[in-house]
Amino acid sequence: MSLDNESFELLLSSVQRFIRERLVPAENILEETDEVPADIVEDMKSIGLFGLTVPEEFGGIGLSVSQEVQVNFELGRTAAAFRSVFGTNIGIGSQGILMDGTPDQKREYLPKVASGELIMSFALTEPDAGSDAAALKTRAERDGDHYVLNGTKRFITNAPRAGAFTLMARTGGPGAAGVSSFIVPASLPGIKLGKTDKKMGQRGTKTCDVILENVRVPAANIIGGVPGEGFKTAMKVLDRGRLNISAVSCGMAQRILDEATAYARDRKQFGKAIGEFQLIQAMLADSQAELLAGWSLVQEVAKRFDAKPAHLSDPDVSMRVSCAKLFCTEMLGRVADRGVQVHGGAGYINEYPVERFYRDARLLRLYEGTTQIQQIIIGRELMRRD
């Protein structure tokens, strides 16, 4: 599944122009109001951003992973909340259905996802099951042709906007084998939302707890129709999501480097532009080298991702995805820190974009698997090999 090269280049050019002309000028409004303007959301729908990864047969654009990471690199160059509005639709919220859903599930949900009529959210994390996701406690008890769900999900991106959740719950015994993945409409009785989280950064993104109290979900809403496969689905979804977070990290790093370089050209000290001082150049050079290394890694892993069957896991590809997530998100943290340092005291003032990006960047080392989880995945795969 991919777009032909000519069509993709036109799409990428349109996205770049949209970011430059519509999103970057709205960054300050977003920061002040903690909301993505409604007219921008409608424009996102009209240019197809909600359906980037949904196949054309369901009304989407059908990008390959290699194409998707290029778009996400560009989206990383502006405030994170803009991508967040549709990010779960093209990523973790819908990919479970796309990879493992039944034909009926795909026909029912994917066209609404692609149009933006339906926002889907991914609900795996719990108060006592973050990095140890297989220890989740949300229960799904069979009752005739329904399951009754009880539990709490935490830090769920887009939950306040969601029309449905891809939600993992325990239908069997302990461990990963007892987990199933459900499509849970947000309108079902018994679903409550906690207060919206107040976060360090990424203003305009919406996360909160999702509380389930005796929520009756049709058994037909188990993704793929087979209980006990939910954890496998979640891990496949997270692989693709982590690679795209890596791409976003590179895009954010590029914007920070651009801002720092421009400031170094314009800011005068000791009678000359600070960019003429070698210690400033050293910080810019380190950021450029790390950024190019990270972006090359993302593109190489994306090609391997596209080469494997979309519905199957590949331990080697998963390990390489974790390498990208580990390197690129940590790289972004270093680039963000240098960006503030190049700005000096001005970098600590919120009228400069690097201040916001410094706060926004911190989350990328945490969500969809912390740096330490990526290290564990990489280490285990290396030790497994002969």
N, C-alpha and C positions, 0 to 999 in steps of 0.2 A: 504494500500500500504506500503510494507516494504520488506527489504531483509532478507533472513533467517539468523539466528545467525552466523552460520559458515562462510557464505559468507561475512557478515558484518565485522566480526573480521578480516578476510583476507584483506578486503578493508581498514579498519581502520589502520591496521599494515602497509599497503602500503603507506597510506597518512602520517603516522608518519615518516616513513623512507624517503619519498620524502621531507618532511619539514626539517628533520635533515640533509640530504645529499645534497639537491639542493637549498632549499629556504634560510635557515639560512646563509649558506656561501655566498649567493648573496645579503645579506641585505646592505652591504656597497656600492656595485655597484649601487643598486637601489637608495640609498640615494644620491649618487654623480650625477647620470645621470637623475634622476626623471623619469626613464622608467623601466618597467619590461622587461628584456631581452627576445627577440623573441623566443629563443630556449626553455626557460622555459615555455612560453605560449604554445608552441607545445607539450611539455611534459605534461602539464596540460590537454590538449585535449586527449592525448593518454591514460592517466590513468582514464579518465571519469569524471574529476572534473566539466566540463561544464554541465553534465547531471545528477548530483547527485540526484536531486528531480524530474526529468522527468520520468514518468512511462516507464517501460520496453517496452511496446507496441509501444512507440514512440522513442525508441533507447536510453533511459536513464537507470539509475540504480534503481530509484524508492525508495529512502529512506523514511522511516517514519520520523515524526518530532523528535521523541526520538532519532533516529539514526543520523539525520541531526545535532542536537545540539552537539552530541559527536564529529562529524567531525569538526564542527565550533569551538569547544573548542580547538582542536589541531591546527587549522589554526590561532587562536588567538595568538599562541605562536611564531609567526614570523611577519614580517612587514605586515601592513594592506593592502598594495597595491597588494600583491600577491592574496589575496582572492578577492579583488575588481575587478580584471580582469574578473572573472567568477561569482562574487557574485550576480550581477543583473540577470544573466541567471538562476541561481538556486533559486533566491529569487524574489524580487519585480518586476523585469522586465517581468518574464514569469508566475508568479503565478496567475495573473488575467486570463490569457488564460486557465491555468490548472484548476482553480476553476470554472470559469463561461463561458469559451469560447464555441462556437458551435463546433460540431464534425469536420466541415470543417476547422475551425480556428486551432483546435488542430492538425489536420493532416498536415496542411500547415506549421505551424511554429515550433511546438515542436521538430520534428526530427532535424531541423537545429540548434535549441537552444542546444539540447543535444550534438551534435557533435562539437559545437563551431564555426560552419560555420556562424552563426548569433548571434551577441551580441544584446540583448534587454536591453533597459533602461526604467526607470519608471519616468514619467514626470507629477508631481502633483504640486509641489511648484511653486509659482509665486512671482514677486516683492512685491505685496501687499496681498499675500495669502500664508503665511507660516504656522504658527500654526492654523490660521483660514482658513483651507483648503477649507471649503465649500463656501468661499467668492471668489473663483477663477473667473477670468474675461475672460479667453480665450473663445472665442465664436466659435460655430460650427453651421452655418446656412445651412439649407437643401436647396439643389439645384438639383432637379431631383433625380437621383440615387446616388448623392454624397452629402457630407457636405463640406462646405468651412470654413476652420479654420483660425482664426487670434488671435494672442496673444503672450505672452512671458513666457517661463518657466525658472526658476532660480535654480542654484546649482544642475544641473542634472548629476548624477553620470554616468560615461561611455558614456556621450553624444558624445565626439569626436571619440569613437570607435564604436558607435551603428549602427546597420543596420536597426533597427526599435525601435519605442517607444510605450510603453503602456502609453497613454496620456489622461488625463482627460480634458474635455472641456464642456462648458455650451450649451446644446441644448434646454433647457427650461427656466423656470423662476428662481428667486433667491433661494438660499439655496441648500441643499444637493440633493433635489429631481430633480433639474434641470440639474444635472451633468451626463454626459455619458462618457464611457471609450472607447477609440479608439485604434486600432492597426495602427500606422502611420509609413510606411516605410521611412527611413531617406533620401532616394534618391528622394523623391517627390519634384517637383518644388515648390519654395517658402519657403523652410526650410533653415534657416541660423543658424550658430553657433556663439556665442560670443567668446571672447578670453578665453583661458583656465585660470581658477582661480588659483591664487597663494595663497596657504594656509599655515597656521601655521605648520601643520604636514601632515602625510600620503602622503609623497612624492611618486610619481609613480601612485597615483590615479588621475583620470582625471574628472573634473567637469567644466561645463560652462553653459551659457544661451542657450536656444533653442528658436529661433524666428520664428514664423509662419506668413507668409504674403500671404493670399489667397491660402492656401494649400488645394487642392481638394482631399478628402479622400472618397473612396467608402463607401456607407451606409452599405454595407456588412461587413465593418471593425469595426462596433460597437461590442465590446466584448459581446457575448451572444445574439446579434441581437436585443436587446430591449433597446431603449433610456431610460434615467433616472435612470439607475441602477449603473452608474459608481462610485458614491461615496461609495455605499455599497461594491462594488468590491474592491475599494481602501482600505477601512478600514479592510476588511478581509485579504488582502495582507499584510497590515502593521502589523496586529497582528502576523502573522508568522514571518515577518521580524524582529519585535521587540524582539521576543523570541530568534532569532538567534543572534541578536546583544548582547543580554544578555549572550549567550554562548561564543561569541567572547570576551566579556569583561572578563569573567572568565579565558579564555585561556591567554589573555594578562596579567592579574593579576598573573597567575601562572608563566609566563616567568619572569616578574619583580621580583617576590618573589624568584625565582630560582637564578636570577642574584644577588640580594641583599644578599641572604644567602651565595652564593659562595664568594662574596666580603668580607662579614663579617668573613668568615673563614680564608681568605688569608691576609687581611689588618692588619698590626701590628701597635699598638700604646701603649705607656707606657709599652712596653716589652711583650705584649700579643696580640692575635687576638682580634679585636674589638667585635667579636661575643661572647666573654666571658663576656662582660659588660652587665649588666641587662637592661639598657635603650635601647641598640641595640636589645637585645632579645625581649623586650616588643614591639618594632615596628614590628619585624618579627612575633611575636605571634598574634598581632592584625590583621595583614594582612592575616595570615593563617586562623584564625577563621572566618573572614569576607568572605574570598574566599570560604571556605567550605560551609558556610551558603548560599552564592549566588548560587553556583553550585548545591546544593541540591534543592534549589527553582526552578532553571531552569529545572532540570530533572523531578520534580514533575509536573510542569505546562506542560511540553512536553507530559507527559502521558495523562493528561486531554485533551490536544489538539488532540492527536491521537484518543481519545475515542469518540469525537464528529464527526458528519458528516462533511466531508472536505469542502463541499460547503456552509455550514451554519455558521452563527455567533452564538456565545453563550456569553451573557453578562458576565457571571461569569468567563468564560475562558479568555475573553478579559480583565477583571479586573485583573486577576492573571498574565496575560502577562504584563500588565502595572506595576504591583508590581515587577516583575522580571526585567523589563527594568529600572525602577526607582532605585531599590536596587543595581543591578549589575553594572550599569554604574557609579553610585555615589561611590560604593565600589571601582571600578577600579581607580577612581580619587584619593581616599585616599591611595590605595596601591601604585600607581605611585609616589605620593608625598613622602611616606615613603621610597620607593626605592631610590629616589634621596637623601633623608636625610641620609640613611645608608651609601651611597657612599661619603657623604660630598662634598667637592669641585669637586671631580672627577665626581660626578653625573651630574654636569653642563657642562661637556666636551663631545663633540659629538662622541668621540671614544668609549664611553661606551653606550651599548644598552639602559640603563634606560633613558638616555637623550632623545632619539628618542621616546621611548614608552610614556614618559611623555607628549610629544607634540601630539603624535598620539591619546592618550587616550582622550584628551579633546573633540574631535568631537563626541564621542559616547553619550554624554549627550545632544547633540543637534539634530542629524539627526534622521529621522523617528519618530519624536515626542520628544520634549524637556522633561526634568525632570518635568517641571511645567504642561505640557499637561498630563503626566502620573498621576500626583497628581489629576488633575481635573477628569480624567476618573475614578480613584479609588474612589474619594469622591462622585461623582455623582452616581456611582453604589451602594455605601453603603447607600446613602440617598434615593435611589429608593426602597430599600427593606423594607418589613414590619417589 
